[in-house]
Amino acid sequence: FNEAGKHQPSPGIRSDAFARMTFPKTLNDKDEKKYNIFKKELDEFEQYCTENGLSDAVPLLAMAGHPQDVMYRLCGPKEVVVRVNEENMAAVEDVNVEAAFPQCAKAYLDKRHLWISYRRGKMMICKGYGSSDRGIPKPGSVVAEARQLKVHSLHEFFCVAESLFRGLA
């Protein structure tokens, strides 16, 4: 923000990207180890940034001299790790997702392997498997889409998906 309180683009790090990774409550031993390593890396990165005054308001030139892995993470999307816990599970234990979103539940079991991609205000229902880029469908695999969306909650996400799946029926 400038002195007048108006938002100005940062001359440094991208502040417009956000990556949220959600992990289930329980993982197998191999995945639990990978999760713990990844979480430790993120925690150490956050601590390093705090201790060294690094944020998205710091111009790139002012970042010289910091480790390459720190620079790489600073220039990428903000990464947030979420782990489902008992409190999360208790909050939804009485919710019947299958009854609330029957088309989504049906699509989950569909043999065509239907999945949802939501990026930059565009939701796509896809079939098959994605490309090597996570969440990006292969050409020809999009079977329905909605554009110019601003989804603010998981409920809104599933409502849009439900309407798209319903259009496929």
N, C-alpha and C positions, 0 to 999 in steps of 0.2 A: 504494500500500500504506500502511496506517496503521501506527502505532507497534507494534502487536501482530503485524504481518506479514500481516494479512488484506487482501485486495484490496478497494479501495473504488472506486466509479465516479468518474471524474474530473469535477470541476465545470466543466471547460472543454471542450476539444476531444474529439470522438468518437475513441475509440481502438479501436473494435470493427470498423472497416472497413478493407479492404485491397484495392487494385487492382493487379494484376500484368499488365503488358503485355509480351508476348513478340514479338520481331521476328525475321524470318528473317535468315540470314547475308548474303544479297544482296538489294538492293532496286533498283528502277529509279531513275533520276536524280531524278525528281520526288519520289518517296517517300523517298529518301535525304535530300534537303534537308529535308523535313518532319520526318523522324526526328531529324536533327541539331538542328533548331530546338527540338523538343520536349525532347530530352535536355539541351540547354543550359539551357532554362528550369528543368527539374528540378534540375540541378546547381547553378544559381544560387540556387534556392529553398533547397536543403539547406545551402548555404554561408551564406546570409543567416540561416537559423534557428540554425545553429551559432554564428555570430558574435554573435547577439543573444539567445542563451539561450532560444530558443523550442522548446517540445516539447509533447506531449500532457498534461503535468503542469501547464502554465501555465493558470490560469483565464482565461476570455474577457475579463474586465474588465482584466486586466493586459496585454492585447495591444493596447490602444488606441494609436493613433499609428503603427502599422506600415502599409505599403502594402496597398491593397485586394486585389491579386492574391495577396499572401502570406497575408492573412487567409482568403481564399477557399480556398486549398490547405490551410491548417492545419485548417480546419473540415470538410474533405472526407475521403475515404478516403486512407490512406497509399498513395502511388503508387510502384511499383517498376518499372523498365524492365529487361528481360532481352534480350540480343541473342545469338542462336545464334552460336557460334564454331567453329573447327576442332576444339577439344578436345571440345565437345559432340557434333559430328558423328562423331568417332572413337569415342566411347563407345557409339554405337548402330549403327555401320556393319555389325556382324555380326548385328543383330537383324532378324528377318523379321517385321515387324508384321502382315503379311497372314496369315502362318501362325499367329501367336500369337492374333490377334483377327480371325478370318475374317468374322464378322458386321459388325464395324465397318468393315472394308475394303470389304465388299460395299455397305454403306450409304453409304459415301463416294462410290461411283460410281452410286448409285441416282438415277433420273430424277426422283423425287419431291422431291429436295433435302432429305434428312434431315440433321438437325444436333442437337447436344447442348447443353443448357443446364444448368448446375450452379450453384445459388444457395441459400445458407442451408440446406444439408443436404438439398436436393431436386434430384434429377437428372431431367430430362425429355428424352425423344426427341421432336423436333418435325419437322414437314414444312413445306415452303414457306419463306417468308422471315419473319424476325422483325419485331417492331413497330419503331417509331422509337427505342425504348429498347433499347440493346444487350443482347442475351442474354435479352430478355423475349419469349416467344412471343405471337403474335396469338391471340385467342380461337378455339378450335376447331382449333388446329394441333398440340396435344399428342397424340401417339399412344401413349405409354407413359411411366410415371414410377415413381420409387422415392423414398420419403421417409425422413426421420430418418437420413441418412447422415453419416458422418464419414470423408471420403476423405482419406487422408494422403499419397498418392503418385499419380503419373501411372499407374502400374501398376494400382492399386486403381480409379482412375477408369475405365480401359478395361475392367477386369473387370466392373464394374457395368454399363457401357454395353453390353458384349458380351451380358450376360444379358438386358438389356432388348431389344436388337435380335433376339436369339434368340427371344424371346416374340412378336415380330412376324412371324416366318417362317411 
